[in-house]
Amino acid sequence: MEEEKETTSYPEVEVLDPYTGKKVKLKPLKVWSLKKKNGKGVLMGQFISPATGAPFKAKVPEEYLENIKE
């Protein structure tokens, strides 16, 4: 018996899959912040398309960090 291992402990986020053009709920592999010196910045996440298996990057909502801390 093989157990399925989750890739991350991050909660799911609804993002637009660029390969299919559909909104899907996925867990990000990695999340990081992009910002300029004096800017507010945005959160980015790396995801894998369920249709093609190809990786892509998408913006993650700001409330996302609050969900991780809970």
C-alpha positions as CSV (number, residue, x, y, z in Angstrom):
1,M,0.0,0.0,0.0
2,E,1.3,3.4,-1.0
3,E,0.1,6.5,0.8
4,E,-0.4,9.7,-1.2
5,K,1.8,12.4,0.1
6,E,0.8,16.0,-0.1
7,T,3.4,18.2,-1.7
8,T,2.8,21.1,0.6
9,S,0.9,22.1,3.7
10,Y,-0.4,25.3,2.0
11,P,-4.2,25.7,1.7
12,E,-5.8,25.6,-1.8
13,V,-6.1,28.7,-3.9
14,E,-8.3,29.4,-6.9
15,V,-6.1,30.4,-9.8
16,L,-6.5,30.6,-13.6
17,D,-4.7,27.8,-15.4
18,P,-3.0,29.4,-18.4
19,Y,-2.9,26.2,-20.4
20,T,-6.7,25.5,-20.2
21,G,-8.0,28.9,-19.5
22,K,-10.1,27.5,-16.6
23,K,-10.2,28.5,-12.9
24,V,-9.0,25.6,-10.7
25,K,-8.3,25.1,-7.0
26,L,-4.7,24.1,-6.5
27,K,-2.2,24.0,-3.7
28,P,1.0,25.9,-4.5
29,L,4.4,24.2,-4.4
30,K,6.1,27.4,-3.3
31,V,5.0,30.9,-2.2
32,W,7.1,34.1,-2.2
33,S,6.8,37.8,-2.1
34,L,7.8,40.2,-5.0
35,K,8.2,43.9,-4.1
36,K,10.2,47.0,-5.0
37,K,12.1,48.9,-2.3
38,N,9.2,51.2,-1.4
39,G,6.3,49.2,-2.8
40,K,3.7,47.0,-1.1
41,G,4.4,44.0,-3.2
42,V,2.5,40.9,-4.3
43,L,2.5,37.2,-3.4
44,M,3.4,34.8,-6.1
45,G,2.9,31.0,-6.1
46,Q,4.2,28.2,-8.3
47,F,1.6,25.6,-9.3
48,I,1.4,22.6,-11.6
49,S,-1.4,22.4,-14.2
50,P,-3.6,19.3,-13.6
51,A,-4.4,19.1,-17.3
52,T,-0.8,19.2,-18.8
53,G,1.5,18.7,-15.8
54,A,3.4,21.8,-16.7
55,P,4.4,24.3,-14.0
56,F,3.2,27.9,-14.0
57,K,3.3,31.0,-11.7
58,A,0.3,33.0,-10.6
59,K,-0.6,35.7,-8.2
60,V,-1.8,34.6,-4.8
61,P,-4.4,36.7,-2.7
62,E,-3.0,38.8,0.1
63,E,-5.3,37.0,2.6
64,Y,-3.3,33.8,1.9
65,L,-0.7,34.5,4.6
66,E,-3.4,34.8,7.2
67,N,-4.7,31.3,6.3
68,I,-1.2,29.7,6.7
69,K,-0.7,31.1,10.2
70,E,-4.0,29.6,11.5
